[in-house]
Amino acid sequence: MKQALIFVGIILGVALVGYVAYQTVAPMYYFSLFPFFPLFFVALCVMTIVAFEATKFLSENKLLVVYFASKIIKLLFCFVFVMLYLRKVQEHNLSFVVSFMGFFFAHLCAEIYYVLAFLKKE
């Protein structure tokens, strides 16, 4: 549970830093969907946590399958989210992609921490 809270906390911390940076340093690049980034990535965090907690008592092979399946689902969701934004909204595309990548890498680091802590716990 502690690792799950750290996982979500990292995403919310990145959101706060990004919001403050956009509001103080570069308000002209702020885009309307920025507040939805934390919600999107927290949903991905919850999906990862639920998937791993469900496999707690399964073998390592099944854990590996769940890990890779969650990676593929995450990449597909991210790809669809970015493509929909770039096609439909078309507002501050560069700042959107840069912000999205920042959240993506923060999520990736948090996920690696969570998975390592999960495996260490077993």
C-alpha positions in Angstrom: 0.0 0.0 0.0 2.9 2.3 0.8 4.3 1.8 -2.7 0.9 2.6 -4.3 0.7 5.9 -2.4 4.2 6.8 -3.5 3.3 5.8 -7.1 0.3 8.2 -7.1 2.2 10.8 -5.1 4.9 11.1 -7.8 2.3 11.7 -10.5 0.5 14.4 -8.4 3.9 16.0 -7.6 4.8 16.2 -11.2 1.4 17.7 -11.9 1.9 20.4 -9.3 5.4 21.3 -10.5 4.1 21.4 -14.1 1.2 23.6 -13.2 3.3 26.1 -11.3 5.9 26.1 -14.0 3.3 26.9 -16.7 1.6 29.5 -14.6 4.8 31.4 -13.6 7.3 30.8 -16.3 5.4 30.2 -19.5 1.6 31.0 -19.1 1.3 31.5 -22.9 2.0 27.8 -23.4 -0.6 26.5 -20.9 -3.2 24.4 -22.6 -6.7 23.6 -21.5 -6.3 19.8 -21.0 -3.3 20.0 -18.7 -5.5 19.3 -15.6 -6.5 16.0 -17.2 -3.0 14.7 -17.3 -2.9 13.7 -13.6 -6.3 12.1 -13.9 -5.2 10.1 -16.9 -1.9 8.9 -15.3 -3.4 8.2 -11.9 -6.0 6.0 -13.7 -3.0 4.2 -15.3 -1.4 3.9 -11.9 -4.5 2.4 -10.4 -4.7 -0.1 -13.4 -1.1 -1.2 -12.8 -1.6 -1.5 -9.0 -4.8 -3.6 -9.5 -3.2 -5.8 -12.1 -0.2 -6.5 -9.8 -2.2 -7.0 -6.7 -4.4 -9.5 -8.5 -1.3 -11.6 -9.5 0.2 -11.6 -6.0 -0.3 -15.3 -5.6 0.4 -16.4 -9.2 3.7 -17.7 -10.6 6.5 -15.5 -12.0 5.6 -16.4 -15.6 2.0 -15.1 -15.1 3.4 -12.0 -13.4 5.6 -11.3 -16.4 2.6 -11.7 -18.7 0.6 -9.2 -16.6 3.5 -6.8 -16.6 3.9 -6.8 -20.4 0.1 -6.7 -21.0 -0.1 -3.6 -18.7 2.8 -2.0 -20.7 1.0 -2.6 -24.0 -2.3 -1.3 -22.7 -0.6 1.8 -21.3 1.2 2.5 -24.6 -2.0 2.1 -26.5 -4.0 4.4 -24.2 -1.2 7.0 -24.4 -1.0 6.8 -28.2 -4.8 7.2 -28.5 -4.8 10.1 -26.0 -2.1 12.0 -27.9 -3.5 11.3 -31.3 -7.0 12.4 -30.3 -5.6 15.6 -28.8 -3.4 16.4 -31.8 -6.3 15.7 -34.2 -9.2 17.3 -32.4 -7.9 20.1 -30.1 -4.9 21.4 -32.0 -4.0 23.9 -29.3 -0.3 24.3 -28.2 0.7 20.9 -29.7 4.4 21.2 -28.7 3.7 22.1 -25.1 1.1 19.3 -24.9 3.6 16.7 -26.2 6.4 17.9 -24.0 4.1 17.9 -20.9 2.7 14.5 -21.8 6.2 13.0 -22.2 7.2 14.5 -18.8 4.2 12.8 -17.2 4.9 9.6 -19.1 8.5 9.4 -17.9 7.4 10.2 -14.3 4.9 7.5 -14.5 7.4 5.1 -15.9 9.9 5.8 -13.1 7.1 5.4 -10.5 6.0 2.2 -12.1 9.5 0.8 -12.1 9.8 1.7 -8.4 6.5 0.0 -7.6 7.3 -3.1 -9.6 10.7 -3.5 -7.9 9.1 -3.0 -4.5 6.4 -5.5 -5.3 8.9 -8.1 -6.4 11.1 -7.4 -3.4 8.1 -7.9 -1.1 7.5 -11.4 -2.5 
